[in-house]
Amino acid sequence: MKNQVCSKCGEGTYSLGSGIKFDEWDELPAGFSNVATFMDTVVGPSDSRPDGCNNSSWVPRGNYIESNRDDCTVSLIYAVHLKKSGYVFFEYQYVDNNIFFEFFIQNDQCQEMDTTADKWVKLTDNGEWGSHSVMLKSGTNILYWRTTGILMGSKAIKPVLVKNITIEGVAYTSECFPCKPGTFSNKPGSFNCQVCPRNTYSEKGAKECIKCEEHSQFSEEGSSECLARPPCTTKDYFQIHTPCDEEGKTQIMYKWIEPKICREDLTDAIRLPPSGEKKDCPPCNPGFYNNGSSSCHPCPPGTFSDGTKECRPCPAGMEPALGFEYKWWNVLPGNMKTSCFNVGNSKCDGMNGWEVAGDHIQSGAGGSDNDYLILNLHIPGFKPPTSMTGAMGSELGRITFVFETLCSADCVLYFMVDINRKSTNVVESWGGTKEKQAYTHIIFKNATFTFTWAFQRTNQGQDNRRFINDMVKIYSITATNAVDGVASSCRACALGSEQSGSSCVPCPPGHYIEKETNQCKECPPDTYLSIHQVYGKEACIPCGPGSRSTQDHSVCYSDCFFHHEKENQSLHYDFSNLSSVGSLMNGPSFTSKGTKYFHFFNISLCGHEGKKMALCTNNITDFTVKEMVAGSDDYTNLVGAYVCQSTIIPSESKGFRAALSSQSIILADTFLGVTVETTLQNIYIKEEMFPVSPSQIPDVHFFYKSSTTTTSCVNGRSTAVKMRCNPTKPGAGVISVPSKCPAGTCDGCTFYFLWESAEACPLCTEHDFHEIEGACKRGFQETLYVWNEPKWCIKGISLPEKKLSTCETVDFWLKVGAGVGAFTAVLLVALTCYFWKKNQKLEYKYSKLVMTTNSKECELPAADSCAIMEGEDNEEEVVYSNKQSLLGKLKSLATKEKEDHFESVQLKSSRSPNI
């Protein structure tokens, strides 16, 4: 400053000229500050966030600084004044999408940077450092590194790491920066410091590195001190298997873990076990053969081998079933590689992360317990064999591996997938000790894949080998339908009209190969062709109830129409107006620290002829939208399904400008069927999950499943959507989840939804309305038709028009009634008179009989004359008349009653007085 000239920095120091650099993080450098914020003004109950965010901060870790591990929002802030425009550059590790990581700048007018494309930092692969740079304007710039964790379970999140922050644009540097411990500069005018090699060290501002004592001390690369060499133990060596020799033998060799830091000359130290023990080599893997040599080679195209026999060509009419099956581990396969990586330094670079061990491959020793031990498998593509190209299903292949973990600490095994070398994403992870088990990942597209297994014994910062015996073992890895695969067997081809040798002619889409004739035959209607089997009619799998297959029999789907018979009544449903994607935002919920979040569901009820229309994405920001457009479905954060779920952090929750989504998962990618029953293929809808429907209209259930399995859902996830007729909710209606399971699921594997809408009602039929007849006016009667109330139907048939019909007037019926009444009155009078006259005759006969008896007590009464007395009528001719009128019949009945009465009386002289 005194001379106003630029001078060279001395030895042991460095300068960027017009910039500053922060590469030492033993403590927070001057000018940096931590601000923990919680932007929500209204959060859950106070006991849901007992500690708040007061103790959350970025933590210096020596070579880097580490973000907080909780779900608080913490900003690392640095303010700098630039005399001219410049830039900021930093290296970072960001592997967990359960954290939102943003970098942004505010200038002296409190304005953020012009574009938000640079605001969101992209994810990096496990164990790799990425870089990020942003242009700076002149003036005061405030730099923010801000992270927000999302904890919705017990799974811990992996923090963001930042190192080597460089800011260019300062007008001048008024002082030189001393080299940090473990580095040195031995020339004036240096713009950086060099790292001390192994077994040397340096203090701050060193001009050179000092060697450690050769036999008693050691140091890692870039160390600030030397450490005493410990006695050797079993944790300091490992065994390997040599390649097979010409005799088919392999030797077991023991080697010290490099770099060797232990001493053998101490009293309690162990020696390296003797090497050279010979064992029989394991056989070659299926599809390989040693051909008399000491190593296994892949079988040539068109040939196959089970690993113990020489490669043979497939017979005519057959083709090789390509893939990889690794189950013997004498040498690492050619398409696999292994490495070691440490986030803080490079002390395990060049080491093998995994070691072959005969019938399995296991994690290696590494340099320290927090190293990432990495195993990669590269496959350029997946494509079904020729005979299976007719099976146009969405599944192209699958990778399956059998593994177990043996851990005493917080070890984690990660399984990751990289598609087309774009970005590596964690598919599944396992923590702690796990018993021997298999895991399968399904491939849906023909692309270049790199599968990665990364094992870490502990994620805590440690530079020793306390958990060296914690390991993971992989027993077998199988990949089907690999483009550059080998064959362990052959499969029959479909016979073509022009076939020569072993060439195969693929069947048309939707056709299977008949076993007896090897001819192609089309699958029956409403069946789909299995991607795993194309031989025999059993390869055509029936679609579920209420579903149909596509024209090429590749998949089953619903056309949004459904028919059901109920009590001799046909119910027809049309869900086409609900075929567009339905959405449900459920919540809010709160994490342990009070972060508000929502569960967001997208439901594609019928899709579009098998195409899944529901989309969910991670991090709804400017840069992801750009990548989604550019990469289309290659962008791995975008998932398409029948049902998918995202976790939404609202904009007001953390001070973000827009709502953010994370943890997008597929709940259903396969349609199973539609029925009114509550069960379908082990998916059961408990009726108490939802309130009972108030109508007699049966609910319709759509069933789906996800082909992706997880450690908690070994059979994949299942989804059931209950469609309920509700005339009070028109249009798209309302989607809800059970009150007992506010997240839509109670076990994390089966999801339930209730979709209420008028569009879910059956189509109207003639049973849904009734007629009302009006009064007869001027010879015409009007008939109206009205819907039954409440109306439990929609669309279908329309109400008939009102009907007019002729009718008789009221005067006519009055006349008819009067006539009938008069006739009835005359008839009654006639009958009354007749019976009165009959009664008089009977009284006369009775009196005559009594008088005769009293006059002659001791004599029998004279017999009645058969002649007709004077004044009597001939009654018998009425009784015995062949053709009786109505009046005659009545008279006959009356006469018969009287005669029967007298026939039952015996007239005896002894009882005549009584008579």
Residue pairs with C-beta under 8 A, 6 or more apart in sequence:
1 174
6 17
6 172
8 188
8 189
9 15
9 176
9 185
9 188
9 189
9 190
10 176
10 188
11 185
11 186
11 187
11 188
11 190
11 207
12 178
12 179
12 184
12 185
12 205
12 206
12 207
13 176
13 177
13 178
13 179
13 185
13 190
13 205
14 176
14 177
14 179
14 185
14 190
14 191
14 192
14 193
15 173
15 176
15 177
15 190
15 191
16 166
16 168
16 173
16 191
17 173
17 191
18 84
18 86
18 168
18 169
18 170
18 171
18 172
18 173
19 86
19 166
19 167
19 168
19 169
19 170
19 173
20 80
20 166
20 167
20 170
20 173
20 177
21 164
21 165
21 166
21 167
21 177
22 29
22 32
22 164
22 165
22 166
23 63
23 163
23 164
23 165
23 180
24 180
24 181
25 60
25 61
25 62
25 63
25 64
25 65
25 163
26 60
26 62
27 60
28 34
28 58
28 60
28 65
31 78
31 79
31 80
32 76
32 77
32 78
33 76
33 77
33 78
34 57
34 58
34 74
34 75
34 76
34 77
35 74
35 75
35 77
36 53
36 54
36 55
36 56
36 57
36 68
36 72
36 73
36 74
36 75
37 53
37 72
37 73
37 74
37 75
37 655
38 49
38 52
38 53
38 72
38 73
38 593
38 594
38 595
39 73
39 652
39 653
39 654
39 655
40 594
40 595
40 596
40 652
40 653
40 654
41 652
43 49
43 590
43 594
43 596
44 590
44 594
44 596
48 590
48 591
48 592
48 594
49 590
49 592
49 593
49 594
51 593
52 593
52 594
53 70
53 72
53 73
53 74
53 593
56 68
56 70
56 72
56 74
57 68
57 74
58 65
58 66
58 67
58 68
58 74
58 76
58 145
58 162
59 65
59 66
59 68
60 66
61 161
61 344
61 461
62 344
63 163
63 222
63 344
63 345
64 93
64 161
64 162
64 163
64 343
64 344
65 76
65 161
65 162
65 163
66 159
66 160
66 161
67 74
67 76
67 99
67 101
67 145
67 147
67 159
67 160
67 161
67 162
68 74
68 147
68 149
68 159
69 149
69 156
69 157
69 159
70 149
70 151
70 593
71 148
71 149
71 150
71 151
71 591
71 592
71 593
71 595
72 148
72 149
72 593
73 146
73 147
73 148
73 654
73 655
74 146
74 147
75 144
75 145
75 146
76 144
76 145
76 146
76 162
77 142
77 143
77 144
77 145
78 142
78 143
78 165
79 140
79 141
79 142
79 143
80 140
80 141
80 143
80 167
80 170
81 139
81 140
81 141
82 136
82 137
82 138
82 139
82 140
82 141
82 169
82 170
82 171
83 138
83 169
83 170
83 171
84 138
84 169
84 171
85 135
85 136
85 137
85 138
85 169
86 135
86 136
86 167
86 168
86 169
86 170
87 133
87 134
87 135
87 136
87 167
87 168
87 169
88 105
88 133
88 134
88 136
88 141
88 143
88 165
88 166
88 167
88 168
89 131
89 132
89 133
89 164
89 165
89 166
89 167
89 168
90 131
90 132
90 133
90 145
90 162
90 163
90 164
90 165
90 166
91 129
91 130
91 131
91 132
91 162
91 163
91 164
92 101
92 121
92 124
92 129
92 130
92 131
92 132
92 160
92 161
92 162
92 163
93 124
93 128
93 129
93 130
93 160
93 161
93 343
94 101
94 121
94 122
94 123
94 124
94 130
94 160
94 161
95 123
95 124
95 125
95 126
95 158
95 426
96 157
96 158
96 159
97 123
97 425
97 618
97 619
97 637
97 662
97 663
98 149
98 150
98 151
98 155
98 157
98 662
98 663
99 147
99 148
99 149
99 150
99 157
99 158
99 159
99 160
100 120
100 147
100 148
100 150
100 619
100 649
100 654
100 656
100 660
100 662
101 120
101 121
101 145
101 146
101 147
101 160
102 119
102 120
102 121
102 144
102 146
102 147
103 118
103 119
103 121
103 132
103 134
103 143
103 144
103 145
103 146
104 112
104 113
104 116
104 119
104 144
104 146
105 112
105 113
105 134
105 136
105 141
105 142
105 143
105 144
106 112
106 141
106 142
106 144
107 137
107 139
107 140
107 141
107 142
108 139
108 140
108 141
112 119
113 119
113 134
115 622
116 621
116 622
116 623
116 657
117 622
117 623
117 626
118 132
118 134
119 621
119 622
119 623
120 619
120 621
120 622
120 623
120 624
121 130
121 132
122 130
122 423
122 623
123 423
123 425
124 130
125 416
125 418
125 423
125 424
125 452
126 372
126 374
126 414
126 416
126 424
126 426
126 452
126 454
127 341
127 342
127 343
127 372
127 374
127 454
128 341
129 163
136 167
136 169
138 169
143 167
145 160
145 162
147 159
147 160
148 595
148 649
148 654
149 157
150 157
150 591
150 595
150 597
150 647
150 649
150 662
150 663
151 157
151 591
151 592
151 593
151 595
152 589
152 591
152 597
152 647
152 663
155 431
156 459
158 459
161 343
178 204
178 205
179 185
179 193
179 202
179 204
179 205
179 206
180 193
180 204
181 201
181 202
181 203
181 204
181 206
181 224
182 195
182 196
182 201
182 202
182 222
182 223
182 224
183 193
183 194
183 195
183 196
183 202
183 206
183 222
184 193
184 194
184 196
184 202
184 206
184 207
184 208
184 209
185 192
185 193
185 194
185 207
186 194
186 207
186 208
195 221
195 222
196 202
196 206
196 209
196 219
196 221
196 222
196 223
197 209
197 221
198 218
198 219
198 220
198 221
198 259
199 211
199 212
199 214
199 217
199 218
199 219
199 226
200 209
200 210
200 211
200 212
200 219
200 223
201 209
201 210
201 212
201 219
201 223
201 224
201 225
201 226
202 208
202 209
202 210
202 224
203 224
212 218
212 219
212 226
213 226
215 229
215 263
216 228
216 229
216 263
217 226
217 227
217 228
217 229
218 226
218 227
218 229
218 259
218 261
219 225
219 226
219 227
220 345
220 347
220 367
220 463
221 345
221 346
221 347
222 345
227 261
229 261
229 262
229 263
230 261
230 262
230 263
231 262
231 263
231 266
231 267
231 268
231 269
231 270
232 256
232 262
232 263
232 264
232 266
232 269
232 270
232 271
232 272
233 262
233 269
233 270
234 270
235 365
235 465
235 468
235 469
236 256
236 257
236 260
236 261
236 262
236 465
237 254
237 255
237 256
237 257
237 272
237 273
238 254
238 255
238 257
238 355
238 364
238 365
239 252
239 253
239 254
239 255
239 355
239 357
240 252
240 253
240 255
240 355
240 356
241 250
241 251
241 252
241 253
241 330
241 331
241 356
241 357
241 358
242 250
242 251
242 253
243 250
243 294
243 295
243 330
243 331
244 250
244 281
244 290
244 294
244 295
244 330
245 294
246 293
246 294
248 280
248 281
249 278
249 279
249 280
249 281
250 278
250 279
250 280
250 281
250 282
250 330
251 275
251 276
251 277
251 278
251 279
252 275
252 276
252 277
252 278
252 279
253 275
253 276
254 272
254 273
254 274
254 275
255 272
256 262
256 272
257 365
258 351
262 269
263 269
264 270
264 271
264 272
279 358
281 330
282 328
282 329
282 330
282 358
282 359
283 307
283 308
283 328
284 290
284 296
284 305
284 307
284 308
284 328
285 296
285 307
285 324
285 325
285 326
285 327
285 328
285 333
286 305
286 306
286 307
286 325
286 327
286 486
286 488
287 298
287 299
287 304
287 305
287 307
287 323
287 324
287 325
287 485
287 486
287 487
287 488
288 296
288 297
288 298
288 299
288 305
288 307
288 486
289 296
289 297
289 299
289 305
289 307
289 309
289 310
289 311
290 296
290 297
291 297
291 310
291 311
295 331
296 307
296 330
296 331
298 486
299 305
299 311
299 486
299 487
300 311
301 320
302 313
302 314
302 320
302 502
303 311
303 312
303 313
303 314
303 320
303 487
304 311
304 312
304 314
304 320
304 321
304 486
304 487
304 488
304 489
304 490
305 311
305 312
305 487
305 488
306 488
306 489
307 328
307 488
313 502
314 320
314 487
314 490
314 502
315 490
315 502
316 501
316 502
317 492
317 493
317 495
317 499
317 502
317 518
318 490
318 491
318 492
318 493
318 502
318 504
319 385
319 386
319 387
319 490
319 491
319 493
319 502
319 504
320 385
320 486
320 487
320 489
320 490
320 491
321 385
321 487
321 488
321 489
321 490
321 491
322 385
322 481
322 482
322 483
322 485
322 486
322 487
323 397
323 478
323 479
323 480
323 481
323 482
323 485
323 486
323 487
323 488
324 333
324 335
324 379
324 477
324 478
324 479
324 482
324 485
324 486
325 476
325 477
325 478
325 479
325 488
326 333
326 336
326 476
326 477
326 478
327 359
327 475
327 476
328 358
328 359
329 356
329 357
329 358
329 359
329 360
329 361
330 356
330 358
331 356
332 338
332 354
332 356
332 361
333 377
335 377
335 378
335 379
335 484
336 375
336 376
336 377
336 378
337 375
337 376
337 378
338 352
338 353
338 354
338 364
338 373
338 374
338 375
338 376
339 351
339 352
339 353
339 374
339 376
340 348
340 349
340 350
340 351
340 352
340 353
340 364
340 366
340 367
340 371
340 372
340 373
340 374
341 348
341 349
341 371
341 372
341 374
342 348
342 367
342 368
342 370
342 371
342 372
343 370
343 372
344 370
344 461
347 367
347 368
348 366
348 367
348 368
348 371
351 364
351 365
351 366
351 367
352 364
353 363
353 364
353 366
353 371
353 372
353 373
353 374
353 375
353 455
354 361
354 362
354 363
354 364
354 373
354 374
354 375
354 453
355 361
355 362
355 363
355 364
357 473
359 475
360 473
360 474
360 475
361 375
361 473
361 474
362 471
362 472
362 473
362 474
363 373
363 455
363 471
363 472
363 473
364 373
365 465
365 468
366 373
366 457
366 465
368 462
368 463
368 464
368 465
369 409
369 457
369 458
369 462
369 464
369 465
369 466
369 467
369 468
369 470
370 456
370 457
370 458
370 459
370 460
370 461
370 462
371 456
371 457
372 454
372 455
372 456
373 454
373 455
373 456
374 452
374 453
374 454
375 452
375 453
375 454
375 474
376 450
376 451
376 452
377 399
377 450
377 451
377 452
377 477
377 479
378 448
378 449
378 450
379 448
379 449
379 450
379 451
379 479
379 482
379 483
379 484
380 448
380 483
380 484
381 446
381 447
381 448
381 449
381 482
381 483
381 484
382 396
382 397
382 443
382 445
382 446
382 447
382 449
382 479
382 480
382 481
382 482
382 483
383 396
383 397
383 446
383 481
383 483
384 391
384 396
384 397
384 481
384 531
385 481
385 491
385 504
386 493
386 504
386 505
386 506
387 491
387 492
387 493
387 494
387 504
387 506
387 507
387 513
387 534
388 481
388 506
388 531
388 534
389 506
389 507
390 506
390 507
390 508
390 509
390 510
390 511
390 520
390 529
390 534
391 509
391 529
391 530
391 531
391 534
391 554
392 509
392 510
392 529
392 552
392 554
393 528
393 529
393 530
393 531
393 554
393 555
394 444
394 554
394 555
394 669
395 442
395 443
395 444
395 531
395 707
396 443
396 444
396 445
396 446
396 481
396 531
397 442
397 443
397 479
397 480
397 481
397 482
398 440
398 441
398 442
398 443
398 479
398 480
399 440
399 441
399 443
399 451
399 477
399 478
399 479
399 480
400 438
400 439
400 440
400 441
400 476
400 477
400 478
401 415
401 438
401 439
401 453
401 474
401 476
401 477
401 478
402 436
402 437
402 438
402 474
402 475
402 476
403 413
403 434
403 436
403 437
403 439
403 472
403 473
403 474
403 475
404 434
404 435
404 436
404 437
404 472
404 473
404 475
405 411
405 413
405 430
405 432
405 433
405 434
405 470
405 471
405 472
405 473
406 433
406 469
406 470
406 471
406 472
406 473
407 432
407 433
407 457
407 467
407 470
408 467
408 469
408 470
409 457
409 458
409 466
409 467
409 470
410 431
410 432
410 458
410 459
410 460
411 431
411 432
411 455
411 456
411 457
411 458
411 467
411 470
411 472
412 429
412 430
412 431
412 455
412 456
412 459
413 429
413 430
413 431
413 434
413 453
413 454
413 455
413 472
414 426
414 428
414 429
414 452
414 453
414 454
414 455
414 456
415 426
415 427
415 428
415 429
415 439
415 441
415 451
415 452
415 453
416 424
416 425
416 426
416 427
416 451
416 452
416 453
416 454
417 424
417 425
417 427
417 441
417 449
417 450
417 451
417 452
418 424
418 425
418 449
418 450
418 451
418 452
419 445
419 447
419 448
419 449
419 634
419 636
420 447
420 448
420 634
421 448
421 450
422 631
422 634
422 635
422 636
423 636
424 450
424 452
425 636
425 637
427 441
428 439
428 441
428 710
428 711
430 711
436 475
439 709
440 709
441 451
441 708
442 707
442 708
443 449
443 481
445 633
446 483
447 634
453 472
453 474
455 471
455 472
457 467
457 468
457 470
458 467
479 485
491 535
492 513
492 518
492 535
493 499
493 502
493 503
493 504
493 505
493 513
493 518
494 504
494 505
494 506
494 507
494 511
494 513
494 518
494 519
494 520
495 505
495 517
495 518
495 519
496 504
496 505
498 505
499 505
507 513
507 520
507 534
508 520
508 522
509 529
509 552
509 553
509 554
510 522
510 523
510 529
510 549
510 551
510 552
510 553
510 554
511 520
511 521
511 522
511 523
511 529
512 520
512 521
512 523
512 529
512 534
512 535
512 536
512 537
512 539
512 540
513 519
513 520
513 521
513 534
513 535
513 536
513 539
514 520
514 521
514 536
514 537
515 535
515 536
521 537
522 553
523 529
523 539
523 540
523 549
523 553
524 540
525 548
525 549
526 542
526 543
526 547
526 548
526 549
526 556
527 540
527 541
527 542
527 543
527 549
527 553
528 540
528 541
528 543
528 549
528 550
528 553
528 554
528 555
528 556
529 539
529 540
529 541
529 553
529 554
530 539
530 540
530 541
533 539
540 553
543 549
543 556
543 673
544 556
544 671
544 672
544 673
544 674
544 675
544 680
544 681
544 703
545 673
545 674
545 675
545 680
546 558
546 562
546 673
546 674
546 675
547 556
547 557
547 558
547 671
547 672
547 673
547 674
548 556
548 557
548 558
548 559
549 555
549 556
549 557
550 556
550 557
550 609
550 610
554 610
555 610
555 671
556 610
556 671
556 673
557 606
557 607
557 609
557 610
557 671
558 605
558 606
558 607
558 671
558 674
558 702
559 606
559 609
560 574
560 575
560 576
560 578
560 579
560 605
560 606
561 572
561 573
561 574
561 575
561 576
562 572
562 573
562 575
562 674
562 700
563 570
563 571
563 572
563 573
564 570
564 571
564 573
564 676
564 698
564 700
564 762
565 571
566 698
569 765
569 767
570 765
571 697
571 698
571 762
571 763
572 762
572 763
572 765
572 796
573 700
573 723
573 760
573 761
573 762
573 763
574 759
574 763
574 795
575 605
575 606
575 700
575 723
575 759
575 760
576 606
577 731
577 759
578 605
578 723
578 732
578 733
578 755
578 757
578 759
578 760
579 604
579 605
579 606
579 607
579 608
580 613
580 732
581 602
581 603
581 604
581 613
581 614
581 615
582 602
582 603
582 604
582 605
582 732
582 735
582 755
583 600
583 601
583 602
583 603
583 735
584 600
584 601
584 603
584 735
584 736
584 737
584 753
585 598
585 599
585 600
585 648
586 598
586 599
586 600
586 601
586 737
586 742
586 743
586 744
587 596
587 597
587 598
587 599
587 742
588 596
588 597
588 598
588 650
589 596
589 597
589 598
589 599
589 742
589 743
590 596
590 597
591 597
595 649
595 653
595 654
596 649
596 650
596 653
597 647
597 648
597 649
597 650
597 653
598 647
598 648
598 650
599 645
599 646
599 647
599 648
599 743
599 744
600 616
600 645
600 646
600 647
600 648
600 661
601 643
601 644
601 645
601 667
601 735
601 744
601 753
602 614
602 615
602 616
602 641
602 643
602 644
602 645
602 646
603 614
603 642
603 643
603 721
603 735
603 753
603 755
604 612
604 613
604 614
604 641
604 642
604 643
605 642
605 702
605 721
605 723
605 755
607 613
607 642
607 671
610 671
612 640
612 641
612 642
612 669
613 640
614 640
614 641
614 642
614 643
614 644
615 638
615 639
615 640
615 644
616 638
616 639
616 641
616 644
616 645
616 646
616 661
616 664
616 665
617 624
617 628
617 637
617 638
617 639
617 646
617 661
617 664
618 624
618 637
618 646
618 661
618 662
618 663
618 664
619 637
619 660
619 661
619 662
620 658
620 659
620 660
620 661
621 658
621 660
624 635
624 637
627 635
628 635
628 637
628 638
633 640
637 664
638 664
639 664
639 665
639 666
641 666
641 667
641 668
641 669
641 706
642 667
642 668
642 669
642 670
642 671
642 704
642 719
643 666
643 667
643 668
643 704
643 719
643 721
643 751
643 753
644 664
644 665
644 666
644 667
644 668
645 663
645 664
645 665
645 667
645 744
646 661
646 662
646 663
646 664
647 661
647 662
647 663
648 659
648 660
648 661
649 656
649 659
649 660
649 661
649 662
650 659
651 657
651 658
651 659
651 660
654 660
666 706
666 708
666 717
667 704
667 706
667 717
667 719
667 751
668 704
668 705
668 706
668 717
668 718
668 719
668 751
669 704
669 705
669 706
669 707
669 708
670 704
670 705
670 706
670 707
671 702
671 703
671 704
672 680
672 681
672 683
672 703
672 704
672 705
673 680
673 681
673 703
674 700
674 701
674 702
674 703
675 700
675 701
675 703
676 698
676 699
676 700
676 701
677 701
678 684
678 685
678 686
678 687
678 701
679 685
680 701
680 703
681 703
681 705
682 715
682 718
683 703
683 705
683 718
683 720
683 750
685 701
685 720
685 722
685 752
689 738
689 740
689 741
689 752
690 722
690 736
690 738
690 752
690 754
693 699
693 724
693 725
695 725
695 790
695 792
696 792
697 725
697 761
697 762
697 792
699 722
699 723
699 724
699 725
700 722
700 723
700 760
701 720
701 721
701 722
701 723
702 720
702 721
702 723
703 718
703 719
703 720
704 718
704 719
704 720
704 721
705 716
705 717
705 718
705 719
706 716
706 717
706 718
706 719
707 716
708 716
708 717
709 715
709 716
710 716
710 717
712 748
712 749
713 748
713 749
715 749
716 749
717 749
717 750
717 751
718 749
718 750
718 751
719 750
719 751
719 752
719 753
720 750
720 751
720 752
720 753
721 753
721 754
721 755
722 752
722 753
722 754
722 755
723 755
723 757
723 760
724 754
724 755
724 756
724 757
724 760
725 757
725 758
725 760
725 761
725 762
725 792
726 733
726 756
726 757
726 758
726 760
726 761
727 758
727 761
727 790
727 791
727 792
727 794
728 758
729 756
729 757
729 758
730 757
730 758
730 759
731 757
731 758
731 759
732 757
732 759
733 755
733 756
733 757
733 758
733 759
733 760
734 755
734 756
734 757
735 753
735 754
735 755
735 756
736 753
736 754
736 756
737 743
737 744
737 752
737 753
737 754
738 744
738 746
738 752
738 754
740 746
741 752
744 751
744 752
744 753
745 751
745 752
758 794
759 794
761 792
761 793
761 794
762 792
762 793
762 794
762 796
763 793
763 794
763 795
763 796
763 797
764 787
764 793
764 794
764 795
764 796
764 797
764 798
765 793
765 796
765 797
766 797
768 787
768 788
768 791
768 792
768 793
768 796
769 785
769 786
769 787
769 788
769 799
770 785
770 786
770 788
771 783
771 784
771 785
771 786
772 783
772 784
772 785
772 786
773 781
773 782
773 783
774 781
774 782
774 783
774 784
775 781
776 807
776 808
776 809
776 810
779 806
779 807
779 808
779 809
780 804
780 805
780 806
780 807
781 804
781 805
781 806
781 807
782 802
782 803
782 804
783 802
783 803
783 804
783 805
784 802
785 799
785 800
785 802
786 799
787 799
830 887
831 887
831 890
834 887
834 890
834 891
835 894
838 891
838 894
841 872
842 898
849 861
852 861
852 862
853 861
853 912
853 915
857 912
857 913
858 909
859 909
860 907
860 909
861 907
868 874
875 895
878 888
878 891
878 892
878 895
879 891
879 892
879 895
879 896
881 888
881 892
884 892
905 915
907 915
